[in-house]
Amino acid sequence: MTQGKRVELSAAQKTGVWCRWKAGESLHTIGRAFGKPHTSIHCLLAHHGGVVPAVRRRSLLALTLAEREDISRGIACGSSIRDIAKCPERAASTVSREVARHGGRPEYRASGR
């Protein structure tokens, strides 16, 4: 048994698949509309149980780019972790973990992820 070639769908195509699926179109009709085999459409739908997946959003607990830039400026000025944490009103442990996770004080950069 040979493996078939994996069929990739763009984000716009996936949105179109879900819209057509919710409108009640068959797998064969959707597949023909996108020039893909109906089995690839089935795989996409089955992976999510036939329910449109929720839009992914960044957690409110994650540091924003502006907060990371404040941390970077504080490190450049030689401020302590506690002083740096006061500006974005974050816990010192959060700032400390962020700095340690990205190379420590000598290598920390706000962007580049």
C-alpha positions in Angstrom: 0.0 0.0 0.0 1.5 3.3 -1.0 1.0 6.7 0.7 -0.7 9.3 -1.3 0.6 12.8 -1.8 -0.4 15.1 1.0 -2.8 17.8 -0.1 -2.4 21.1 1.6 -5.0 23.8 1.8 -4.3 27.5 2.4 -6.0 29.3 5.2 -8.4 31.0 2.8 -9.3 27.6 1.3 -9.9 26.1 4.7 -12.3 29.0 5.5 -14.1 28.3 2.3 -14.3 24.6 3.1 -15.9 25.3 6.4 -18.3 27.8 5.0 -19.4 25.3 2.3 -19.6 22.5 4.9 -21.9 24.6 7.1 -24.0 25.5 4.1 -24.7 21.7 3.6 -22.5 21.0 0.6 -21.2 17.4 0.1 -17.6 16.4 0.4 -17.5 15.7 -3.4 -18.9 19.2 -4.2 -16.5 20.9 -1.9 -13.6 18.9 -3.3 -14.5 19.8 -6.9 -14.8 23.5 -5.9 -11.2 23.5 -4.7 -9.7 21.0 -7.1 -8.9 18.6 -4.3 -10.0 15.0 -3.7 -13.0 14.6 -1.4 -10.8 12.5 0.9 -8.6 15.4 1.7 -11.7 17.5 2.6 -12.9 14.6 4.8 -9.6 14.5 6.6 -9.8 18.2 7.4 -13.4 18.0 8.7 -12.8 14.7 10.6 -9.7 16.1 12.3 -12.0 18.7 14.0 -15.0 16.5 14.4 -17.0 18.4 11.7 -17.1 21.5 13.9 -15.4 24.8 12.9 -12.3 25.2 15.1 -12.2 28.3 17.3 -10.0 31.2 16.2 -6.7 31.1 17.9 -5.9 34.1 20.1 -2.9 35.0 22.1 -3.3 34.6 25.8 -3.8 37.8 27.8 -1.1 36.5 30.1 1.5 36.5 27.4 3.8 39.5 27.3 3.1 42.0 24.5 5.7 43.4 22.2 5.5 46.7 24.0 6.2 45.0 27.3 9.1 43.1 25.9 10.5 46.4 24.5 10.2 47.9 28.0 12.1 44.9 29.4 14.8 45.3 26.7 15.2 49.1 27.5 15.4 48.3 31.2 18.1 45.8 30.7 20.0 48.2 28.4 19.9 50.8 31.2 21.2 48.3 33.8 18.0 48.4 35.9 17.2 45.5 38.3 14.5 43.0 37.3 12.2 44.4 40.0 12.5 47.9 38.6 11.9 46.7 35.1 8.8 44.8 36.3 7.2 47.9 37.8 6.7 49.7 34.4 4.5 47.0 32.7 3.0 46.1 36.1 4.1 42.5 35.9 5.5 40.2 38.5 9.3 40.3 38.8 9.2 36.5 38.4 7.5 36.9 35.0 10.1 39.3 33.8 12.9 37.2 35.1 11.6 34.1 33.3 11.2 36.1 30.1 14.8 37.3 30.2 16.1 33.8 31.2 14.1 32.1 28.4 15.7 34.3 25.8 19.3 34.2 26.6 19.7 36.2 29.8 20.7 39.8 30.1 23.5 39.8 27.6 21.4 38.4 24.7 17.9 39.5 25.4 16.1 41.2 22.5 12.4 42.3 22.5 11.7 40.9 19.0 13.2 38.3 16.7 10.8 35.5 17.5 
